Amino acid sequence: MSRPSAPRRRPVGIIVLAVVVVLLLVVVAGLLINRATTGTSTGSTTTSAPATTSTSARPTTSAGCPATPGVTTPAGADVREVVDVDGDGRPDKAWLTGGADRRFGITTASGATFSAAIGSASPLPAAAVVGVVQGDQPIALVDLGREALLYSLHGCAVTAPANAQGAPYTFDRGFGDAGTGVGCSQDGAVLRLAGLDAVQAADKTYTVTRTWVDLSKDGRKATNGAKATVATGAAGTEAVVTTAQEVTMNIFAAAEHVQP
């Protein structure tokens, strides 16, 4: 049996050089990763408090709402910049106040402030999203955990549109029999509001249906439109299912919770 030859020794200088090269590559890779995850991000900054999301720009149609001297955003409100609500081409601000008499409101770039009381006994912190649907209808959705309230922001006012029975239009969050969430969907060239319902089958997959919700021109009425099935046999982790269980203005998404 032959004896194995002794391992060859490598010069110390080569080993040191190799270590330095590896360290440099690690540092450069770390800088590139950091740049990719932070320097080029276009997402909003997350906050520990709840907030308002805005989506879909509104076409410029007016000089904005008339200023309301003496009426402004309440002290202590959680405020975030949102889309143009009054049609003057400038972003506006949405806000929420907490406490027993909590309110949701808008303060426009033109200096107008208008709001409405949040009519719910839910003890959960409120969250809100703001957007424009049907081309020119600014709306807000206030999420209260078990339900989501719909508000029209038409005409420099926060108004709760009435449903077919004359009561304020409200979306279920899975605690009733009318749906699990609310979002927006593209219908041709128009972004439309839709109630969403994700129903789990015996095999743990989901069927998701969408019901259009149409607002009147003055924003005072909301009526159900056509209903369609948008997914069958979907896994619970699929976006079409998770989105159907949320309150968002994103296509299929301030205050106690206001997200820009």
C-alpha distance (Angstrom), angle and dihedral (degrees) to the residues before:
residue distance angle dihedral
M1 . . .
S2 3.74 . .
R3 3.76 119.2 .
P4 3.81 116.5 -117.5
S5 3.74 114.0 -109.7
A6 3.82 117.9 -112.6
P7 3.80 115.4 -99.6
R8 3.76 116.0 -97.7
R9 3.80 116.2 -111.9
R10 3.79 116.6 -126.7
P11 3.77 119.4 -141.5
V12 3.82 112.5 -95.9
G13 3.81 91.7 -130.1
I14 3.81 92.7 60.7
I15 3.81 91.7 50.1
V16 3.81 92.5 51.2
L17 3.79 91.4 48.2
A18 3.82 91.3 51.4
V19 3.81 91.7 51.4
V20 3.81 91.3 50.7
V21 3.82 91.5 50.3
V22 3.83 91.5 50.3
L23 3.82 91.6 49.6
L24 3.80 91.3 49.9
L25 3.80 91.1 50.8
V26 3.81 91.0 50.5
V27 3.82 91.7 50.6
V28 3.82 92.7 47.9
A29 3.80 91.6 47.6
G30 3.79 90.2 50.4
L31 3.80 91.4 52.1
L32 3.80 91.8 49.6
I33 3.82 92.4 49.2
N34 3.79 91.4 48.4
R35 3.80 91.2 49.8
A36 3.78 92.0 48.6
T37 3.80 93.5 51.8
T38 3.80 100.0 39.2
G39 3.78 114.6 14.2
T40 3.80 96.4 54.9
S41 3.78 99.3 35.9
T42 3.80 116.7 127.8
G43 3.81 96.6 -179.6
S44 3.78 124.8 110.4
T45 3.79 121.5 -95.6
T46 3.77 111.8 -101.6
T47 3.78 119.8 -128.7
S48 3.79 133.1 -161.3
A49 3.79 90.8 -124.1
P50 3.81 124.4 73.6
A51 3.99 114.7 -97.3
T52 4.08 153.2 177.8
T53 3.79 125.1 -91.6
S54 3.78 122.7 -154.6
T55 3.78 128.3 -159.8
S56 3.79 140.1 166.7
A57 3.79 118.6 35.6
R58 3.80 118.8 -116.7
P59 3.80 119.6 -133.2
T60 3.80 115.3 -109.5
T61 3.80 106.0 -99.3
S62 3.81 108.5 151.0
A63 3.79 148.2 11.8
G64 3.78 89.9 -94.5
C65 3.79 133.6 -105.9
P66 3.83 117.0 -41.8
A67 3.79 112.9 -98.1
T68 3.82 116.9 -100.9
P69 3.83 106.5 -143.6
G70 3.78 111.0 -150.9
V71 3.80 93.4 16.3
T72 3.77 114.5 92.2
T73 3.79 143.4 138.0
P74 3.82 109.5 -48.5
A75 3.78 117.5 -110.2
G76 3.78 111.6 -100.0
A77 3.80 95.1 22.6
D78 3.80 118.5 138.3
V79 3.81 104.2 -116.6
R80 3.79 131.4 -168.5
E81 3.79 135.5 172.8
V82 3.80 113.7 -108.3
V83 3.80 138.3 172.1
D84 3.79 124.9 -60.6
V85 3.80 105.0 -74.2
D86 3.83 101.8 175.9
G87 3.80 100.5 43.8
D88 3.81 100.5 -111.9
G89 3.80 94.0 119.5
R90 3.82 95.0 -111.1
P91 3.81 126.7 108.8
D92 3.79 115.7 -108.4
K93 3.80 134.0 -156.9
A94 3.79 131.1 -109.9
W95 3.78 123.9 -159.9
L96 3.79 143.5 -178.5
T97 3.77 130.5 -159.5
G98 3.80 124.3 -155.1
G99 3.76 133.6 -141.2
A100 3.79 132.8 66.5
D101 3.82 92.6 -48.7
R102 3.80 97.1 43.5
R103 3.78 118.7 166.4
F104 3.77 140.3 -167.4
G105 3.78 117.6 -142.2
I106 3.78 150.1 161.2
T107 3.80 129.4 -132.3
T108 3.79 111.2 -167.4
A109 3.78 129.3 -148.8
S110 3.82 87.0 -112.9
G111 3.81 90.6 63.1
A112 3.81 101.4 -101.4
T113 3.80 121.4 136.4
F114 3.80 123.6 -167.9
S115 3.79 130.9 162.0
A116 3.79 147.5 161.1
A117 3.79 135.3 -141.8
I118 3.79 114.9 -103.7
G119 3.78 101.6 -118.1
S120 3.78 101.3 -152.1
A121 3.77 136.2 103.7
S122 3.81 91.9 -149.1
P123 3.82 109.8 132.2
L124 3.80 91.8 -153.1
P125 3.82 120.0 106.2
A126 3.79 112.6 -96.0
A127 3.79 123.3 -117.9
A128 3.80 126.8 -170.0
V129 3.78 141.1 -162.1
V130 3.81 124.9 -165.1
G131 3.78 127.7 -160.3
V132 3.78 147.8 135.1
V133 3.81 122.4 -101.3
Q134 3.81 134.4 179.1
G135 3.81 88.5 27.4
D136 3.80 98.0 -74.9
Q137 3.80 109.5 24.4
P138 3.84 112.6 108.8
I139 3.80 111.8 -157.3
A140 3.78 141.9 169.8
L141 3.80 129.7 -148.1
V142 3.80 115.4 -155.5
D143 3.80 111.9 -159.6
L144 3.80 115.4 -150.8
G145 3.79 98.5 172.9
R146 3.80 99.5 -109.0
E147 3.79 94.9 41.8
A148 3.79 142.2 11.3
L149 3.79 121.8 -134.6
L150 3.80 120.7 -143.9
Y151 3.81 119.4 -140.8
S152 3.78 128.7 -176.8
L153 3.82 115.4 -143.6
H154 3.80 93.4 -165.4
G155 3.80 120.3 131.6
C156 3.83 97.8 17.5
A157 3.80 92.7 -67.0
V158 3.78 140.1 98.9
T159 3.80 105.3 -123.1
A160 3.80 131.0 175.3
P161 3.82 105.7 -135.8
A162 3.80 115.0 -134.0
N163 3.78 122.7 -121.6
A164 3.80 125.3 -137.3
Q165 3.81 90.5 -78.6
G166 3.81 93.1 51.3
A167 3.81 95.4 -108.1
P168 3.84 123.7 119.8
Y169 3.81 109.9 -78.4
T170 3.82 108.7 -109.5
F171 3.81 132.3 179.6
D172 3.81 122.0 -139.6
R173 3.78 120.0 -126.2
G174 3.81 95.2 -155.8
F175 3.80 95.7 -71.1
G176 3.80 94.6 96.6
D177 3.79 135.1 40.7
A178 3.80 99.6 -101.2
G179 3.80 103.2 74.3
T180 3.78 148.9 -52.5
G181 3.79 104.4 -113.7
V182 3.77 149.9 -12.9
G183 3.77 134.6 -120.7
C184 3.77 145.2 139.1
S185 3.77 131.4 -88.3
Q186 3.76 133.6 -170.1
D187 3.81 113.1 -111.2
G188 3.77 105.6 -175.2
A189 3.81 106.2 -57.3
V190 3.82 94.3 -19.3
L191 3.79 130.6 84.7
R192 3.80 109.5 -136.9
L193 3.79 134.9 -167.8
A194 3.79 115.8 -116.4
G195 3.76 139.4 -176.5
L196 3.82 111.7 -134.6
D197 3.78 131.1 -154.2
A198 3.81 125.4 -170.2
V199 3.82 112.6 -169.5
Q200 3.79 120.8 -172.1
A201 3.80 119.6 -137.7
A202 3.81 128.1 -148.9
D203 3.82 90.4 -94.1
K204 3.84 89.9 56.9
T205 3.80 93.7 -110.1
Y206 3.80 122.0 122.3
T207 3.76 139.6 -125.5
V208 3.81 113.0 -153.3
T209 3.79 123.4 -159.9
R210 3.80 129.7 -172.7
T211 3.79 127.4 -152.9
W212 3.80 118.9 -167.8
V213 3.80 115.8 -129.2
D214 3.81 114.8 -155.6
L215 3.80 125.7 -162.3
S216 3.79 124.7 -149.5
K217 3.79 117.9 -116.9
D218 3.80 92.0 -99.8
G219 3.80 92.5 45.8
R220 3.80 93.4 -122.8
K221 3.81 98.3 113.2
A222 3.79 133.7 47.1
T223 3.79 121.3 -168.4
N224 3.78 133.4 -177.0
G225 3.78 116.9 -111.0
A226 3.79 133.5 -174.6
K227 3.79 119.9 -21.6
A228 3.80 122.4 -144.4
T229 3.79 138.8 174.4
V230 3.79 109.2 -118.6
A231 3.82 100.5 176.8
T232 3.81 139.2 17.0
G233 3.79 129.4 -175.5
A234 3.80 90.5 14.0
A235 3.80 121.7 160.6
G236 3.79 117.9 -116.9
T237 3.80 90.2 -116.1
E238 3.81 95.2 56.3
A239 3.81 116.8 109.6
V240 3.80 92.7 -122.9
V241 3.82 88.3 61.3
T242 3.79 100.6 39.7
T243 3.81 91.8 46.4
A244 3.80 90.0 51.6
Q245 3.80 88.4 60.7
E246 3.80 95.6 52.4
V247 3.79 140.4 72.8
T248 3.78 105.6 -120.6
M249 3.77 143.7 139.6
N250 3.77 91.6 -149.0
I251 3.80 116.3 117.1
F252 3.79 115.6 -105.1
A253 8.30 44.9 6.6
A254 14.73 170.2 101.9
A255 3.26 124.5 77.6
E256 3.72 139.9 3.8
H257 3.80 78.0 16.5
V258 3.83 118.9 9.2
Q259 3.80 118.9 158.1
P260 3.82 119.0 -175.4
